[in-house]
Amino acid sequence: MQDLLHPVDGGDGLDAWLRGRVPDKGLTPKATAVLDVLLAQPRRASYGSAAGLAELAGANTATVTRTAQALGFAGWPALQQELRARYLAALSAPEVAAEHTGIGETEPPSAAAVHRDVENLALLARRMDVEAVHVLAGAIATARRTIVVAIGSYSAVGVALAHNAQLAGYDVTLAAGYGGGGPANDVAAMTDQDVLVAISFWRLNQTSVVAAEEANARGARVFAVTDAASPVLARAAERVLLVPAEGVAFFPSMTAGLALAQAVVTELAANLEALLLHAHAAAVLRGSGLVEVTELLEDAAEQLERIYVELAARRHPGEGNPRLARELSKRRLIDVDLHMHTDHSYDCATPVEVLLASAREAGLGAIAVTDHNEISGALEAHAQAASSGPQGGRGSNLKVIVGEEVKTAGEGEVIGLFLQEKIPRGLSMRETVDEIRRQGGLVYVPHPFDRMHSVPDYEHLLEILDDVDAIEVFNPRVAISAFNEEAQRFAAKYRIPAGAGSDSHVAQGLGSVRIRMRDFDGPSEFLQSLRDAEILTRPSSLLYVQALKFLQTRATPSSARRASKARRLKRLKRARGGWRR
């Protein structure tokens, strides 16, 4: 029992683990500040939000995300999951129980346990490494034999994996009592034709490490199933499959682990079915001259499967932050237009004051001002809107998101939302996206497949796919509806939040499409609210608004445009009773 009570050290301490993930080139000063908070306050970081961590570090949420990525994670949620698992693993059983004090105060402990399991399953569904599961199943299917090492309560996961794999006809043995007996001899007799699956949750178990290292030394393929990616196991394992296992008491939950075991045996069952079908087809075709055709079909099937695996790996998390979603669900609904221009764009003659008044008259609660390669109009609109209502609060009449539609160097246009500074045109798409991120903004791709606009080609769009926060799936100025439909399919394919905007260059076009979403403060709340938003459209004449745009810009000399602007502002001021909006 001794090795059940004490975790393996091996450099797995929080401090050593975090510092060991710092890249050779180091971190930026802001990222270093975030790392210092993680080291100094692991408990707070394990349970807090990215915004809270950013506040402690004197940074913004984008810096927290970039720090997580620099440390080798997809983002802050993935790093927090690992951090919390390691933080809890470093505690004693009474200390873990103390972390969950309060269970039963708002609901019965049994209900709390079930709800936690549901959360763990949802987390597994979003982050499960599908390719790793496929590789593990393939390794078991082709191995001479497979040994599963699982101790104590972890044995439940091992039993499910081994028993169901045996039912499918594979030689899989559970070594639940590894050490000093027959199972130890089995591991010692492993060869490069065998597979070992080491299962360990909460505290890294000495038994699992010894078995993994010994199997690895003998050439066997080693896989680890755990809730925290230990360097010790990672050195011995070909793949580490991460499973959320936090419970509501002093012991881990095995529900997500059992779901992963079920996923593996489901892959095995599908593999067995495919083998049986292949054997039957081979028997029918043998001698018929169609064997070569069969081989070509098999190659095509393998290539298609690889494509689907790669596609699934690039899909964005579908739900975002469930806790933030619950908070936002209590907020009022507002209508939002995410794409419009002012006379700070070269091809628009709408003054900022007229734009704001038109947005209010259209019943919009928030707008994103996205002038071409310019931010001054958006800043002016933001300042005027803030001065006419509660500063930046949810009670203001109209909220203005500062944006910019930036033209890159031959790779199309991209919009940055929630910007602080102007981004110069002519940068590469990668450089432009990085600058949006540096400012803590959101990357929004407008009219992505409208060949009549400046758009990124498919290759360049895929290169920045992981950094795209939202995609414009409806733009009324897109002349061919199939281009909007293509954007809708792309957003759904990669589970990217869908946005929409009027792309208005004349005040009359404002609100021709709008997003009905929960009120928000800042980019994080905006993005979460957008996930559950509804896009509303109304019939409009593209010819009409394009004709107005032409008449107000190219058909009107500069001097006449200035005079027209003065008249429009004068009328607006008179209509507002002298109150300058």
C-alpha positions in Angstrom: 0.0 0.0 0.0 3.0 2.3 0.4 3.1 3.3 -3.2 -0.6 4.1 -3.1 -0.1 6.8 -0.5 2.8 8.7 -1.9 2.9 10.4 -5.3 5.9 10.1 -7.5 8.0 13.3 -7.4 10.3 13.0 -10.4 10.1 16.8 -11.0 6.3 16.8 -11.0 6.0 19.5 -8.4 3.9 22.5 -9.5 6.9 24.9 -9.5 9.2 22.5 -11.4 6.5 21.5 -13.8 5.5 25.1 -14.7 9.1 26.3 -15.0 10.0 23.3 -17.1 7.4 24.3 -19.7 8.9 27.8 -20.3 10.2 27.9 -23.8 14.0 28.4 -24.4 13.4 31.9 -25.7 11.7 32.8 -22.4 8.5 34.7 -21.9 7.5 38.3 -22.4 7.4 40.5 -19.2 3.6 40.4 -19.1 3.6 36.6 -19.6 6.2 36.3 -16.9 3.9 38.2 -14.6 1.1 35.7 -15.3 3.5 32.8 -14.6 4.5 34.4 -11.3 0.8 34.5 -10.3 0.4 30.8 -11.2 3.4 29.9 -9.1 2.5 32.1 -6.1 -1.3 31.5 -6.1 -1.9 28.0 -7.6 -5.2 27.6 -5.8 -6.7 30.9 -6.9 -5.5 30.2 -10.5 -6.9 26.7 -10.4 -10.4 27.9 -9.7 -10.5 31.5 -11.0 -11.2 33.0 -14.4 -8.8 34.2 -17.0 -10.0 37.7 -16.3 -9.2 37.3 -12.6 -5.8 36.0 -13.3 -5.1 38.8 -15.7 -6.1 41.3 -13.1 -3.7 39.8 -10.5 -0.9 39.9 -13.1 -1.6 43.4 -14.3 -2.2 42.1 -17.8 -5.3 41.3 -20.0 -7.1 38.1 -20.8 -5.3 37.8 -24.2 -2.0 37.8 -22.4 -3.2 34.9 -20.2 -4.2 33.0 -23.4 -0.8 33.6 -25.0 1.0 32.6 -21.8 -0.9 29.3 -21.8 0.0 28.8 -25.5 3.6 29.6 -24.8 3.6 26.9 -22.1 2.4 24.4 -24.6 -1.4 24.4 -24.2 -4.2 25.2 -26.6 -5.4 28.0 -24.3 -6.2 29.0 -20.7 -9.0 26.3 -20.1 -6.6 23.5 -21.0 -3.8 24.9 -18.8 -6.3 25.5 -15.9 -7.5 21.9 -16.1 -4.0 20.6 -15.8 -3.0 23.1 -13.1 -6.0 22.1 -11.0 -5.4 18.4 -11.3 -1.8 18.9 -10.2 -2.8 21.3 -7.4 -5.3 18.7 -6.0 -2.7 15.9 -6.4 -0.3 17.8 -4.2 -2.8 17.8 -1.3 -3.6 15.2 1.3 -7.0 13.6 1.4 -8.2 15.8 4.2 -6.9 18.9 2.3 -8.7 17.8 -0.9 -11.9 17.3 1.2 -11.4 20.8 2.6 -11.2 22.2 -1.0 -14.8 20.9 -1.5 -16.3 22.3 1.6 -19.7 23.7 0.9 -20.9 20.6 -1.0 -24.4 19.9 0.1 -25.2 23.5 1.0 -27.1 24.3 -2.2 -27.9 20.8 -3.3 -27.6 17.2 -1.9 -24.0 15.8 -2.1 -25.3 13.0 -4.5 -26.7 15.6 -6.9 -23.5 17.6 -6.7 -21.5 14.5 -7.6 -23.7 13.8 -10.6 -23.5 17.4 -11.8 -19.7 17.3 -11.5 -19.6 14.1 -13.6 -21.8 15.8 -16.2 -19.3 18.7 -16.3 -16.4 16.2 -16.6 -18.1 14.4 -19.5 -18.8 17.7 -21.2 -15.2 18.7 -20.8 -14.0 15.3 -22.2 -16.3 15.6 -25.2 -14.8 19.0 -26.0 -11.2 18.2 -25.5 -10.8 14.4 -26.1 -7.9 13.7 -28.4 -9.7 11.7 -31.0 -6.6 10.9 -32.9 -4.9 9.5 -29.7 -7.9 7.3 -29.0 -7.7 6.0 -32.5 -4.0 5.3 -32.3 -4.5 3.5 -28.9 -7.3 1.3 -30.4 -5.2 0.6 -33.4 -2.2 -0.4 -31.2 -4.4 -2.8 -29.2 -5.9 -4.3 -32.3 -2.5 -5.1 -33.8 -0.6 -6.1 -30.6 0.2 -9.6 -29.7 -1.2 -8.8 -26.3 -2.1 -5.8 -24.2 -1.6 -5.4 -20.4 -3.6 -2.8 -18.5 -2.1 -1.5 -15.2 -4.7 0.1 -12.9 -4.7 0.3 -9.1 -7.4 0.8 -6.5 -10.5 2.8 -7.7 -8.7 3.3 -11.0 -9.2 -0.4 -11.6 -12.8 0.4 -12.7 -11.5 2.1 -15.8 -9.1 -0.8 -16.4 -11.8 -3.4 -15.9 -14.1 -1.7 -18.4 -11.3 -1.5 -21.0 -9.9 -5.0 -20.6 -13.2 -6.8 -20.2 -14.9 -5.2 -23.3 -11.7 -5.5 -25.4 -11.7 -9.3 -24.5 -15.3 -9.5 -25.6 -14.3 -8.1 -29.0 -11.7 -10.9 -29.3 -8.5 -9.1 -28.3 -5.9 -10.4 -25.9 -6.1 -7.7 -23.1 -5.1 -8.5 -19.5 -5.9 -6.4 -16.4 -2.9 -6.2 -14.0 -4.8 -4.6 -11.2 -2.6 -6.1 -8.5 0.7 -5.4 -10.2 3.8 -6.0 -8.0 5.3 -9.2 -6.5 3.3 -11.7 -8.5 2.2 -13.0 -11.9 1.2 -9.6 -13.4 4.7 -8.3 -12.7 6.1 -11.3 -14.6 3.8 -10.5 -17.5 5.2 -7.0 -17.8 8.7 -8.3 -17.5 8.0 -10.7 -20.5 6.7 -7.9 -22.8 8.3 -7.4 -26.2 8.0 -4.9 -29.0 4.9 -6.7 -30.2 3.0 -5.8 -27.0 1.1 -2.8 -25.6 0.9 -1.5 -22.0 -1.8 0.9 -20.9 -1.0 2.7 -17.5 -4.0 4.2 -15.8 -3.5 6.6 -12.9 -5.5 9.5 -11.5 -5.1 12.2 -8.8 -1.6 11.2 -7.5 0.8 9.6 -9.9 1.2 6.1 -8.8 4.7 4.4 -8.4 3.3 1.2 -9.8 2.2 2.8 -13.0 5.5 4.5 -13.5 7.5 1.3 -12.9 5.3 -0.7 -15.3 5.5 2.0 -18.0 9.2 2.4 -17.8 9.9 -1.4 -17.8 7.5 -1.9 -20.7 9.1 0.9 -22.6 12.6 -0.4 -22.0 11.5 -3.7 -23.5 10.2 -2.1 -26.7 6.5 -2.3 -26.0 4.2 0.6 -27.0 3.1 2.4 -23.9 0.0 4.6 -23.4 -1.0 6.6 -20.3 -4.5 7.5 -19.2 -4.4 10.2 -16.5 -5.8 13.5 -15.4 -2.5 15.3 -15.4 0.3 15.0 -18.0 3.2 13.9 -15.9 6.7 14.3 -17.4 7.6 11.0 -15.8 4.9 9.1 -17.6 5.3 11.2 -20.8 8.9 10.1 -21.1 7.8 6.4 -21.2 4.5 6.8 -23.0 3.9 7.1 -26.7 0.6 9.0 -26.1 -0.9 10.5 -22.9 -4.7 10.6 -22.9 -5.9 13.3 -20.6 -9.2 12.7 -18.7 -10.9 15.2 -16.3 -11.3 13.4 -13.0 -12.1 16.0 -10.3 -14.8 14.8 -7.9 -16.7 16.6 -5.1 -15.0 14.6 -2.3 -11.5 13.5 -1.5 -11.3 10.9 -4.3 -11.4 11.4 -8.0 -14.3 10.6 -10.3 -13.9 7.8 -12.7 -17.0 8.6 -14.9 -15.0 10.4 -17.6 -12.3 7.7 -17.5 -15.0 5.0 -18.1 -16.3 7.1 -21.0 -12.8 7.2 -22.5 -12.5 3.4 -22.0 -15.8 3.0 -23.8 -14.6 5.2 -26.6 -11.5 3.0 -27.1 -13.4 -0.3 -27.1 -16.0 1.2 -29.5 -13.0 2.0 -31.9 -11.9 -1.7 -31.4 -15.4 -3.0 -32.2 -15.5 -0.9 -35.4 -12.0 -2.1 -36.3 -13.1 -5.7 -35.8 -16.2 -5.2 -38.0 -14.1 -3.6 -40.7 -11.6 -6.6 -40.6 -14.5 -9.1 -40.9 -15.9 -7.2 -43.9 -12.5 -7.0 -45.4 -12.0 -10.8 -44.9 -15.3 -11.5 -46.5 -14.7 -9.2 -49.5 -11.2 -10.7 -50.0 -12.7 -14.2 -50.1 -15.3 -13.1 -52.7 -12.8 -11.1 -54.9 -9.9 -13.5 -54.7 -9.2 -14.8 -58.2 -11.8 -12.4 -59.7 -9.2 -9.8 -60.9 -10.7 -7.1 -58.6 -8.2 -7.3 -55.8 -6.3 -4.3 -57.1 -9.5 -2.3 -57.1 -10.2 -3.3 -53.5 -6.7 -2.2 -52.5 -7.3 1.2 -54.2 -10.6 1.6 -52.3 -8.8 0.7 -49.0 -6.2 3.4 -49.6 -8.9 5.9 -50.4 -10.8 5.0 -47.2 -7.6 5.4 -45.1 -6.9 8.8 -46.7 -10.5 9.9 -46.1 -10.3 8.8 -42.4 -7.1 10.8 -42.0 -8.8 13.8 -43.4 -11.7 13.5 -40.9 -9.4 13.0 -38.0 -7.4 16.1 -38.9 -10.6 18.1 -39.4 -12.0 17.0 -36.0 -8.8 18.0 -34.3 -9.0 21.6 -35.7 -12.6 22.2 -34.6 -13.1 24.9 -32.0 -14.6 24.1 -28.5 -18.3 24.3 -29.0 -19.7 25.6 -25.6 -17.1 28.2 -24.5 -17.5 29.0 -20.8 -20.6 27.4 -19.3 -20.4 29.4 -16.1 -20.1 32.7 -18.0 -23.0 31.6 -20.3 -25.2 31.1 -17.2 -24.4 34.6 -16.0 -25.0 36.1 -19.4 -28.4 34.4 -19.7 -29.7 36.7 -17.0 -28.8 39.8 -19.1 -31.2 41.7 -21.4 -31.2 41.0 -25.1 -29.8 43.6 -27.5 -29.5 43.9 -31.2 -26.0 44.3 -32.6 -24.5 45.2 -36.0 -20.9 44.1 -36.3 -19.8 45.8 -39.5 -20.2 49.4 -40.7 -18.3 52.4 -41.8 -18.1 56.2 -41.2 -16.6 59.1 -43.3 -13.2 58.1 -41.8 -13.3 55.3 -44.5 -12.3 56.5 -48.0 -15.5 55.1 -49.5 -18.1 56.3 -47.0 -19.6 59.8 -46.4 -21.6 59.0 -43.2 -20.5 61.3 -40.3 -20.0 59.7 -36.9 -22.8 61.7 -35.4 -25.2 60.6 -38.1 -24.1 57.0 -37.7 -24.8 57.0 -34.0 -28.2 58.7 -34.4 -29.2 56.2 -37.2 -28.1 53.2 -35.0 -30.2 54.4 -32.1 -33.2 55.0 -34.4 -32.8 51.5 -35.8 -33.1 50.1 -32.3 -29.5 48.8 -32.1 -28.0 48.3 -28.6 -24.4 47.9 -29.8 -22.4 48.5 -33.0 -18.9 47.7 -34.2 -17.4 50.6 -36.2 -15.0 49.0 -38.7 -13.5 51.6 -41.0 -11.0 50.6 -43.7 -7.5 50.7 -42.3 -8.4 53.3 -39.8 -9.5 53.5 -36.2 -10.1 57.2 -35.7 -13.8 57.0 -36.6 -14.4 54.1 -34.2 -12.6 56.0 -31.4 -14.7 59.1 -32.0 -17.9 57.1 -32.1 -16.9 55.3 -28.9 -16.2 58.6 -27.1 -19.4 60.3 -28.3 -21.6 57.2 -27.3 -19.9 57.1 -23.9 -20.6 60.8 -23.3 -24.3 60.5 -24.0 -25.0 57.6 -21.6 -23.6 55.7 -18.6 -19.9 55.3 -19.2 -19.3 51.8 -20.7 -22.1 50.3 -18.6 -24.9 48.0 -19.7 -27.3 50.8 -19.1 -25.9 53.0 -21.9 -28.2 53.7 -24.9 -25.7 52.5 -27.4 -22.5 50.6 -27.0 -19.7 51.1 -29.5 -17.0 48.4 -30.2 -13.8 49.9 -31.6 -12.9 47.9 -34.7 -10.9 48.2 -37.9 -11.2 46.4 -41.3 -7.6 45.8 -42.2 -6.3 45.0 -45.6 -3.4 42.6 -45.5 -0.6 42.2 -48.0 -2.4 40.2 -50.7 -4.2 37.8 -48.2 -7.5 39.6 -47.9 -9.2 41.6 -45.2 -9.6 40.8 -41.5 -11.5 42.8 -38.8 -10.1 43.4 -35.4 -12.7 44.1 -32.6 -12.1 45.7 -29.3 -8.9 47.4 -30.5 -6.9 50.2 -28.8 -4.6 51.3 -31.6 -4.7 51.5 -35.4 -3.2 48.5 -37.2 -1.3 49.5 -40.4 -2.5 48.0 -43.7 0.0 45.9 -45.8 1.1 43.5 -43.1 0.8 39.8 -43.7 -2.3 38.0 -42.4 -0.3 36.4 -39.7 1.2 39.7 -38.6 -2.2 41.4 -38.6 -3.8 38.6 -36.5 -0.8 38.8 -34.0 -1.3 42.5 -33.7 -5.0 42.1 -33.0 -4.1 39.6 -30.3 -1.4 41.8 -28.8 -4.1 44.5 -28.2 -6.4 41.9 -26.5 -8.8 42.1 -29.4 -10.9 39.5 -31.3 -10.2 38.3 -34.8 -13.3 38.5 -37.0 -13.2 37.4 -40.6 -15.6 39.4 -42.8 -17.3 38.1 -46.1 -14.7 35.3 -46.1 -15.9 33.7 -49.4 -17.1 36.7 -51.4 -14.9 36.6 -54.5 -16.0 40.1 -55.3 -14.3 41.4 -52.1 -10.7 41.2 -51.0 -10.9 37.9 -49.1 -8.3 35.4 -47.8 -8.0 32.3 -49.9 -8.8 29.0 -48.3 -5.2 28.2 -47.6 -4.5 31.4 -45.8 -7.8 31.1 -43.8 -6.8 27.6 -42.6 -3.4 29.0 -41.5 -5.1 31.3 -39.0 -8.0 29.0 -38.2 -7.0 28.5 -34.6 -6.9 32.3 -34.0 -10.2 33.1 -35.6 -12.7 34.1 -32.9 -15.8 34.7 -35.2 -16.7 34.6 -38.9 -19.2 36.8 -40.7 -21.7 34.4 -42.1 -24.2 37.0 -43.4 -23.4 40.2 -45.2 -26.2 41.9 -47.2 -23.7 43.6 -49.5 -22.6 40.1 -50.7 -24.2 40.0 -54.2 -24.2 36.2 -54.5 -26.1 34.4 -51.7 -24.0 31.2 -52.2 -21.0 33.1 -50.8 -22.8 33.7 -47.5 -24.0 30.1 -47.4 -20.4 28.9 -47.9 -19.4 31.0 -44.9 -22.2 29.5 -42.8 -21.0 26.0 -43.7 -17.4 26.8 -42.9 -18.3 28.3 -39.4 -20.4 25.2 -38.6 -17.7 22.8 -39.9 -15.1 24.2 -37.5 -17.6 25.3 -34.7 -16.6 28.9 -35.0 -19.0 31.5 -33.6 -21.1 33.1 -36.4 -21.4 36.9 -36.7 -23.2 39.2 -39.1 -23.2 42.9 -40.0 -24.7 45.3 -42.5 -21.3 46.4 -43.9 -23.1 49.7 -44.2 -21.5 52.6 -46.1 -24.7 54.7 -45.9 -26.8 55.3 -42.8 -29.9 53.8 -44.5 -28.3 50.4 -44.5 -27.7 50.2 -40.8 -29.4 47.2 -39.1 -30.4 45.5 -42.3 -29.0 42.5 -40.5 -28.6 42.3 -36.8 -27.5 39.8 -34.1 -29.8 39.4 -31.1 -27.6 38.5 -28.2 -27.2 39.0 -24.5 -25.7 42.3 -23.3 -22.0 42.1 -22.7 -18.9 43.9 -21.3 -15.6 43.3 -23.0 -14.4 40.7 -25.5 -14.8 37.6 -23.3 -18.4 38.3 -22.6 -19.1 39.3 -26.1 -17.6 36.1 -27.6 -19.5 33.9 -25.1 -22.8 35.8 -25.9 -22.2 35.4 -29.6 -22.1 31.6 -29.3 -25.8 31.7 -28.3 -26.9 34.6 -30.5 -29.6 34.7 -33.2 -29.0 36.3 -36.6 -32.0 38.3 -37.9 -32.3 39.6 -41.5 -34.8 41.7 -43.3 -35.4 42.2 -47.0 -33.2 45.0 -48.4 -32.2 46.3 -51.8 -28.5 46.0 -52.5 -28.9 48.1 -55.6 -30.5 50.9 -53.5 -27.8 51.1 -50.9 -25.0 50.7 -53.5 -26.6 53.6 -55.5 -26.7 55.8 -52.4 -23.1 54.9 -51.6 -22.1 56.0 -55.2 -24.1 59.2 -55.0 -22.6 60.2 -51.6 -19.0 59.4 -52.5 -17.7 59.0 -56.1 -20.5 61.1 -57.7 -20.0 64.0 -55.3 -16.9 66.2 -55.4 -14.9 66.7 -52.1 -16.1 70.3 -51.6 -19.8 69.2 -52.1 -19.3 66.3 -49.7 -18.0 68.7 -47.0 -21.0 71.0 -47.5 -23.4 68.0 -47.4 -21.8 66.8 -44.2 -22.3 70.2 -42.6 -26.0 70.3 -43.6 -26.6 66.8 -42.3 -25.0 67.7 -38.9 -27.0 70.9 -38.8 -30.3 69.0 -39.4 -29.3 66.4 -36.8 -28.6 69.0 -34.2 -31.9 70.8 -34.9 -33.8 67.4 -34.7 -32.2 66.7 -31.3 -33.1 70.1 -29.9 -29.6 71.4 -30.0 -28.2 68.4 -28.2 -25.0 67.2 -29.9 -24.9 63.5 -30.0 
